[in-house]
């Protein structure tokens, strides 16, 4: 009764649906429902809910021009919105680098939509994209539900996170369909760390040598709260594309869901120097463009550089550090190994000692036991980890302080 295309999209597992339903039907509340599900699987950040709330309430709504409600928004974003975002990105994400121009940006209602748009303009149906693993579990759906793209995982978690050309080459050669792109999330999800330019350069050059698009997902670039502890330095990987020809293969995604802890606003951008990519993206966004009120809120928030620099960022960094130390303290007490995060809202924990055998079947049994005890975590298998050991625990939630000692 539905198209073959829709059936192919539905054939891809949507791993979050079941857990979301469990939580929605029975959410934990310390007073109203203390025996409900405790959800520690989402990569969102409620630690700064108070200052985000204050900022939202300070918006001067009388400045909104109601005539904007009488016309359709411009596909790809209003020029004033794009100018505000370009200035914000240049100041906070690209200090000291060549500034980007507003006309290089396409406004998208979230990176999820951005991935969906790219799946339809960079790939033929059932083409492949190489993605280091473990990775964000929804990439399969974001790229595959409508674009029908196959996500080919490249192992990248060894003693530490590491990108190896031989692993990319092997994945390229064994992919079930033509490879059209490499997609790299940096800072990383779920590891909570980041790759330096020196670590990324060989992979980018390898991809360019094969005329592959390189999709840079940098939606966590303003969540790096511990950059200096080991001498590593984060820089945007856009600087690795040195010539006009190389920049034709670069696509950059960035947004506010993680960086300003506002996933409900649904705001991101796609940046590309490839005119055909931007034209095709803008055409697709006729079906998706953010509305006039959303764009007004965007401008009100990102234009306040003083609030971002002196209130939000330092407060967010301090609270993320405090949350990390709280979580790691309890993991240490339990003797659970972990990868110490420096960015993002989560920690990757090694649960091998709780598996009854070293297999993904054993990991599924552990996952079932956790659900039976009303605890929701992201399992390593769902994040395409190469071995059955790891789980992502979201640490950027106000719920952690009262419940974590009870859980573990």
C-alpha positions in Angstrom: 0.0 0.0 0.0 3.0 2.3 0.4 5.8 2.9 -2.0 8.9 0.7 -2.2 10.9 3.7 -1.2 8.9 4.2 2.0 9.2 0.5 2.7 13.0 0.6 2.3 13.1 3.6 4.7 10.9 1.8 7.3 13.2 -1.3 7.0 15.9 0.6 8.8 15.7 0.1 12.6 14.7 3.2 14.6 16.4 2.3 17.8 15.2 5.3 19.9 11.5 4.8 19.4 11.0 1.9 21.9 13.0 3.6 24.6 11.3 7.0 24.0 7.9 5.3 24.4 8.9 3.6 27.6 10.0 6.9 29.1 7.1 9.0 27.8 4.6 6.5 29.3 6.4 6.3 32.7 8.9 9.1 33.3 10.8 9.4 36.5 9.9 12.2 38.9 11.4 12.5 42.3 8.0 13.2 43.9 5.2 12.3 41.5 6.7 9.1 40.0 9.9 8.0 41.8 9.7 4.5 40.2 9.5 5.7 36.7 12.1 5.3 33.9 15.3 7.3 34.4 16.5 8.4 30.9 20.2 8.9 30.7 20.5 8.3 26.9 19.7 11.7 25.4 22.5 14.0 24.3 20.9 17.1 25.6 21.9 19.6 28.3 19.5 20.9 31.0 22.3 22.2 33.3 21.8 25.7 32.1 18.0 25.7 31.9 17.8 28.6 34.3 20.0 31.0 32.3 18.4 29.9 29.0 15.0 30.6 30.6 16.1 34.0 31.7 17.5 34.8 28.3 14.3 33.8 26.6 12.2 35.9 28.9 14.4 38.9 28.2 13.6 38.9 24.5 12.0 42.2 23.4 9.0 40.8 21.5 7.8 44.3 20.5 10.8 44.4 18.1 9.3 41.6 16.0 7.8 42.9 12.8 4.4 41.2 12.4 4.5 41.9 8.7 6.9 38.9 8.6 3.9 36.7 9.4 2.2 37.9 6.2 4.8 36.6 3.8 6.5 33.2 3.3 10.0 32.9 4.8 12.9 32.9 2.3 14.1 29.4 1.6 17.5 28.9 3.2 17.0 31.6 5.7 16.4 35.4 5.9 19.4 37.5 5.1 19.3 39.2 8.5 19.3 35.8 10.2 22.2 34.5 8.1 24.1 37.6 8.8 23.6 37.2 12.6 24.7 33.6 12.4 27.7 34.4 10.3 28.9 37.0 12.8 28.3 34.6 15.7 30.2 31.8 14.1 33.1 34.0 13.1 33.4 35.3 16.7 33.0 32.2 18.7 33.8 29.3 16.3 36.4 30.7 14.0 38.4 33.3 16.0 41.4 34.5 14.0 40.4 32.6 10.9 39.1 34.0 7.6 35.5 35.1 8.2 32.7 33.2 6.5 30.1 35.1 4.6 26.4 35.0 5.3 25.7 33.9 1.7 27.7 30.7 2.3 25.2 29.6 4.9 21.9 27.7 4.4 19.5 27.9 7.4 18.1 24.4 8.3 15.7 23.4 11.1 18.2 21.2 12.9 21.1 19.0 11.9 18.8 16.0 11.7 17.0 17.8 8.8 20.4 18.9 7.5 21.6 15.3 7.3 18.3 14.3 5.6 18.7 17.1 3.0 22.3 16.0 2.3 21.3 12.4 2.0 19.1 13.4 -1.0 21.5 15.8 -2.8 24.9 14.1 -2.3 24.0 10.5 -2.7 22.1 8.2 -5.1 19.7 5.8 -3.3 21.6 3.1 -1.5 25.0 4.8 -1.9 27.3 4.5 1.1 28.8 7.0 3.5 31.9 6.2 5.7 31.3 7.1 9.3 33.9 6.5 12.2 32.4 4.3 14.9 31.2 4.4 17.5 28.9 7.2 16.4 25.5 8.8 16.9 23.0 6.1 16.6 20.5 8.0 14.5 22.8 8.6 11.6 21.3 5.4 10.1 17.9 7.1 10.1 18.9 10.6 9.4 20.7 9.5 6.2 18.7 6.4 5.4 15.0 6.9 6.1 14.4 9.0 3.0 17.8 9.3 1.3 18.2 5.5 1.6 21.9 5.9 2.2 23.9 3.0 3.7 26.0 3.9 6.7 29.3 2.0 6.5 31.0 2.1 9.9 34.8 2.6 10.1 36.2 1.3 13.4 37.9 4.2 15.2 37.9 3.2 18.9 41.1 1.3 19.9 43.0 2.1 23.0 41.8 5.7 22.4 39.8 7.2 19.6 41.9 7.0 16.5 41.4 7.5 12.7 43.4 5.1 10.6 43.6 5.3 6.9 43.8 1.6 6.5 40.5 1.2 8.2 38.9 3.8 5.9 40.4 2.0 2.9 39.1 -1.3 4.0 35.6 0.1 4.6 35.8 1.8 1.2 36.7 -1.5 -0.5 34.1 -3.6 1.3 31.1 -1.2 1.3 28.0 -2.8 -0.3 27.5 0.1 -2.7 29.5 3.1 -4.1 30.9 5.4 -1.4 30.1 9.0 -2.0 31.2 10.7 1.2 33.0 10.5 4.6 31.1 12.0 7.6 33.1 13.1 10.7 31.6 14.3 13.9 34.0 16.5 15.8 33.9 16.9 18.8 32.9 13.3 19.0 29.7 11.6 20.0 29.7 9.4 22.0 33.4 9.6 23.2 33.1 13.3 24.3 36.6 14.0 22.9 37.9 15.7 19.7 40.3 15.1 16.9 43.0 17.6 16.2 43.7 18.9 12.7 46.8 16.8 12.6 44.7 13.7 13.3 42.0 14.7 10.7 44.3 15.8 7.9 45.3 12.3 6.6 41.7 11.2 6.4 40.5 14.4 4.7 43.3 14.2 2.1 42.6 10.5 1.6 38.9 11.3 1.0 39.8 14.1 -1.4 42.1 11.8 -3.4 39.1 9.7 -4.1 36.8 12.7 -4.9 34.6 12.0 -1.9 32.5 14.6 -0.2 33.6 15.3 3.4 30.7 16.1 5.7 31.9 17.9 8.9 29.4 17.7 11.7 30.8 20.2 14.2 27.6 20.8 16.3 29.5 20.3 19.6 32.3 22.8 18.9 31.2 25.2 21.7 30.9 22.4 24.3 34.6 21.8 24.8 34.9 22.6 28.5 38.3 21.0 29.1 40.5 21.7 26.1 43.7 22.5 27.9 44.0 19.6 30.3 46.2 17.5 27.9 47.6 20.1 25.6 45.3 19.2 22.7 43.8 22.1 20.7 40.5 22.0 18.8 40.2 23.9 15.5 37.5 23.6 12.9 38.4 21.1 10.2 37.2 23.4 7.5 40.7 24.8 7.4 42.0 21.5 6.0 40.5 22.3 2.6 43.2 24.5 1.1 42.2 25.1 -2.5 39.0 26.1 -4.3 38.8 22.6 -5.8 39.1 20.9 -2.4 36.4 23.2 -0.9 34.0 22.0 -3.6 33.9 18.7 -1.6 33.5 20.1 1.9 30.1 20.4 3.6 29.9 21.8 7.1 27.1 21.4 9.6 26.6 23.4 12.8 23.8 24.3 15.1 22.4 25.7 18.3 20.9 22.5 19.8 24.1 21.5 21.5 26.1 24.7 21.5 23.4 26.8 23.2 21.4 23.9 24.7 18.3 24.7 22.7 17.3 21.6 20.8 13.7 22.7 20.9 14.4 25.7 18.7 15.6 23.5 15.8 18.3 25.7 14.3 21.3 24.7 12.3 23.3 25.7 9.2 24.8 24.0 6.2 27.9 25.6 4.7 29.3 24.7 1.3 31.4 26.5 -1.4 29.8 24.2 -4.0 27.1 26.2 -5.8 25.2 23.1 -6.8 25.1 21.8 -3.3 23.8 25.1 -1.9 21.2 25.5 -4.7 19.9 22.0 -4.2 19.8 22.4 -0.4 17.9 25.6 -0.7 15.4 24.0 -3.0 14.9 21.1 -0.6 14.3 23.6 2.2 11.2 24.9 0.6 9.7 22.0 2.5 11.5 22.7 5.8 12.4 26.3 6.3 12.3 27.8 9.9 9.4 30.2 10.4 9.6 33.9 11.0 9.1 33.7 14.8 11.9 31.1 15.1 14.3 33.3 13.1 13.4 36.3 15.2 14.3 34.3 18.4 17.5 33.1 16.7 18.6 36.7 16.0 17.7 37.9 19.5 19.9 35.2 21.1 22.9 35.0 18.8 23.2 38.8 18.5 23.8 39.1 22.2 27.5 38.3 22.1 28.0 39.7 25.6 25.5 37.2 27.1 27.0 34.3 25.2 30.6 35.2 26.1 30.3 36.3 29.7 27.2 34.4 30.9 26.3 31.3 29.0 29.7 29.9 27.9 31.5 30.2 31.2 28.5 29.0 33.2 27.9 26.1 30.9 31.6 25.0 31.0 31.7 25.1 34.7 28.5 23.1 35.2 29.6 20.6 32.6 33.0 20.1 34.4 31.2 19.7 37.7 28.8 17.2 36.2 31.6 15.2 34.7 33.5 15.1 38.0 30.4 14.0 39.8 29.8 11.1 37.4 33.4 10.0 37.2 33.6 10.0 41.0 30.8 7.4 41.1 32.1 5.4 38.2 35.5 5.2 40.0 33.8 3.9 43.2 32.3 1.2 41.1 35.5 0.4 39.3 33.9 1.0 35.9 36.5 2.1 33.3 35.6 5.1 31.1 36.9 7.5 28.5 37.4 10.8 30.3 35.3 13.3 28.2 36.4 16.9 27.4 33.4 18.0 25.4 29.7 17.2 24.9 27.2 16.0 27.5 28.1 12.4 28.1 30.7 9.8 29.1 31.5 6.5 27.4 31.6 3.8 30.0 33.1 0.3 29.8 30.6 -2.3 31.2 32.5 -5.4 30.2 32.7 -6.7 33.7 28.9 -6.8 33.8 28.6 -9.0 30.6 28.2 -12.7 31.2 30.2 -13.3 28.0 32.1 -11.1 25.4 29.3 -10.8 22.8 26.6 -8.4 21.6 24.0 -10.9 22.8 25.3 -10.5 26.3 25.2 -6.7 25.8 21.6 -7.0 24.8 20.9 -9.1 28.0 22.5 -6.4 30.1 20.5 -3.7 28.3 17.3 -5.7 29.1 18.3 -5.9 32.8 18.8 -2.1 32.9 15.4 -1.5 31.3 13.8 -4.0 33.7 15.2 -1.7 36.5 13.9 1.4 34.8 17.3 2.8 33.6 17.8 3.9 29.9 21.3 4.1 28.5 22.6 4.1 25.0 24.2 0.7 24.3 27.4 0.3 22.4 25.9 -1.9 19.7 23.3 0.8 18.8 26.2 3.3 18.4 28.1 0.9 16.1 30.9 0.1 18.6 33.1 -2.7 17.2 33.1 -4.6 20.5 30.4 -5.3 23.1 31.5 -3.2 26.0 30.6 0.5 26.0 27.5 2.5 27.0 26.9 6.3 26.7 25.7 7.9 29.9 24.4 11.4 29.5 25.9 13.6 32.3 24.4 17.0 31.5 21.1 16.5 33.3 19.9 18.0 36.6 18.3 14.6 37.3 21.8 13.0 37.8 22.6 14.4 41.2 19.7 12.8 43.1 19.5 9.5 41.1 23.0 8.5 40.1 24.0 7.2 43.5 20.8 5.1 43.5 21.4 3.7 40.0 25.1 2.7 40.4 
